[in-house]
Amino acid sequence: MNSNVTLHRDFVISEIDDRLYGAFLEHMGRAIYQGIYQPDHADADENGFRRDVLELVKELAPPIVRYPGGNFVSAYNWEDGIGPQEERPVRLDLAWHSRESNQVGIHEFADWCELAGIDMMLAINLGSRGIDAARNYLEYVNHPGGSAWSNLRIKNGRQQPWNVRMWCLGNEMDGPWQVGHKSADEYGHLANETGKALKAYDSDLELVACGSSNPDMASYPEWEAAVLDHCYETVDYISLHMYFTNHADNLGEYLALNERLDRYIGSIAGVIDYIKAKKRSRKDVHICFDEWNVWYHSVEQDKQVLQGRDWPFAPPILEDLYNVEDALLIGCVINTFIRRSDRVRIACIAQLVNVIAPIMTSDDGEAWRQTIFYPLYFASRFGRGKALQLAVDSPTYPAGELGDVACLDVAAVHDEPQGVISLFMVNRHQHDSLDLDVALEGFSDCRILDHQTLDHSDMKATNTEAQPTHIRPSAGAGLAIAGTTSADKLQGRLPPLSYHMVRVQACADG
């Protein structure tokens, strides 16, 4: 089967915001405790942070991490996480039916982010709390000194403010499961008034309003329209969330789910444009896709904890073990974000460690990379630059309600200063190889710098503590540059059910 792709140096979708490759950490399960923080671990540093986890996080290089929730934030008192650790209260977390020790708060998380070279995106409780708690939190975190809350931060050991630029105005407030769930009008009004208070302190802050928890919500997409009608001029982003499942064990339909994601993004982009036109506004609001991942492997076993009568500390919940087919879908999802990077400026994989995460840890052992680590790593490392508009002619296959979808899922990014084109490709056909022909229009003197592939004969294969490198990328083969009179071409064959990252050194013509 032949798949033909044409790209051109001058046909650009958008300059990609590096934060498209962000992540998320919530106080739930073993994400924080026994994840990034475990003072009694053999590889912990003097502050209790696991060095092995930190090294893998640095490898992924997420530019930003959203914290501390998630559902957790909707009943969280940020003040519980400051001051001497031995004096901090233990609270019951209603979201994840567990005990929260508050040994990690804003100081500890900020210290970890500095070690990892990551910016913070802080979430505010707009479920059980409101404007006062939000503005006090901002003052504690960002004000240099000379006020009550900034002086308390200094007293607690941090002289310089952290100057956090991104703030999330609550979490999934459309969801009845959320502590403090609100109607769209209630939430839109509160988000606007809270945002106005925060921007009264610093008008350059970036604020994220809550959009739909998923496109199956009964309130979708009216929720976004109502919320933005209240706060369009105050906020800078509307958040979206989406998780992907393969409960039916239908591989073809599963690998096509990023098409549903694409339609979700397109619909909300249309809502944004409608409100912008309605308000005669000159301002652009973008999408912050601050929760996304595969999540279904652990759902049944988690019920024992979430519906139990005890309140455990850092219980092992939502610890999906990811397989090869999950890695292929993650590659397709990231490709969708790249192709929609004109509207989706920020995206955060949920989560970073242990809880539906690319990194797993053992309490008394080592950390390791899950299969989904690799497509995220390749995109984060080599997907920064300009997203190129592609013309794709690919065979299709039927994918249930999604209709016919292309066998080839592909995105391309041009790193202009380095003179490199990075292509991220998935052949999602279950049986047939694709004969690939990519016309590199507007470029010359092309050569392949690197070709990495991820595939395996067993789509259900995983990495485990005992076999941490069972699934990993390998050097690709079968692709080459062919010069023609019109343009250089990348040509070759992509095996069925395979992921590919190809970097091409290319001189821009003219």
Steps between C-alpha positions, in 0.01 A plus 500: 500500500631844402491803729599832347579808707595849386644765729633844414731726693259794470177318587499542877218426744653679797810553706464231767485614860753282684239450772317267262723234658406575861397264779280477807556390861217463747489404865353159434621143524878472478555798269651729764579266790702198384510677164706818494538512880613209718744598776559140612598378153862399441526743207339800675693826523533712814154650437325166450473514120572181308801554276408215265158654433649844457741374233218342300294819529796701374520258208139576408568873554143624555516881496211535746319288760146561625459457880347402751183376324274378351207402712722530805522879468126557538515442878866595556619766742833618366594631845519139625816454292713781645699542820698233689419157359460347845224750579294449185154345539394162364180538299251262344497533122142455382594475132719188526384359835840522668697687764710800403804568718581839341870420524522631146359848446588799288854535640594137441336484159669823392838365615442184295402703193818705530706181511316369193513829307120519483259794530199465728137531394307530827136400540270697731216355707176645365294209633491542878675838499508818296648844432666568836691171514605549136634853540677409824666204330617724216640753748685225689649356181577811294538812715861599588428602861356764727151348525352248738504199269831576329664557838369163614663336197828666593460384859443148366839507327446635150634853455436547128151456354444220250323732253265232366341618176229238437200445729209258452166627626374176653467154352220322311234720654246358252526160671242393765781295661691819577495650848326834446355408158331802341280585208666665203364842598603460863849390406542751216413787736736374772783438251460851364497667841795291624691569180435873532637494855815313392558729205448803721827389657673409170329555167755280321400180677370218277168363627329174406124458535340156531350358184336161462631197687439296185289525183242255641382747764134593459596867533758485216547730306252743652720507811787667315271754338340598833826511694681703235205735472580598859880503497624526140678832554656386829640155422756390245418129461212260531599156627395167350549145629481166321597143587517211256383142559502169318236319704361331187848370415458619142846608392400671176239719667727564797784634286254734327386673821721801433255580219238552770746724681546704183124554469482599869767765447332623184163536672638701792707713263169585332342592835794727577464670163126544556546671837781714359269615222208548739709728719660680204828417671849531356638259758580135431427226753682173445453143619695355791462121479622455855391137552537226243619139490398139464311385810309176534729213600469558876137611536360181652775448756480866610142453619626311805682810622261769383194326641665361814439603860857581597704806402843375384806715446626514140311188385606345166210616282472579129825316434434397142770279350528619143554275201613546141159591363476775765833642382373508140186688604703746707708569188180573307365726777819706509487528120149645536623760747778598259257530209267709721776709656342819368215443748651268765790691651548292816447131573580302815522123502323368809694409690878495518590229755321177605144626452407432133854606424797451266726442803448226760675436828541222752479607864825323583642457150566704189308719258440401138352625174161377384434444129322837470815676620663475161264685260471777760879514531552525123240774461624699800860481382455541126151646453582860581485752218242563229222250437478445124178465305497160327308370200448129570367239258477174692298180478227475761334236714156494668500604869140463615323825589807699394454385140795439272831623642841531335744214558780756526489750786776757455617839629806703406693774679763730351776611735612792284810606700635144491386435145326177599161353411362249750228263386291295742315216329275211598389226265185392678399232252503164672628290210646703214818698456485847351722606213585856602576792269554840670570794269721754683400812308705813558799304630814362341814303588295283734643211699368280779654582838311246707222245465355337809215251500282338765317176422463146630337174398287502817277809526428417865867493603603737783803615693518391862737537793644157414525585128527880484634512142293222345334757273727779379580680175753363256682641199263507204575365155351511155476878450723706272518840330449501124577812300260594218478790259220660703591423860689265727286215625501279806407154381474152643273257678326520838407161649147451639434622854820699531606844629780696332695814583712623209728805508609642165772759456366737235617825346221748436496609136538867430 
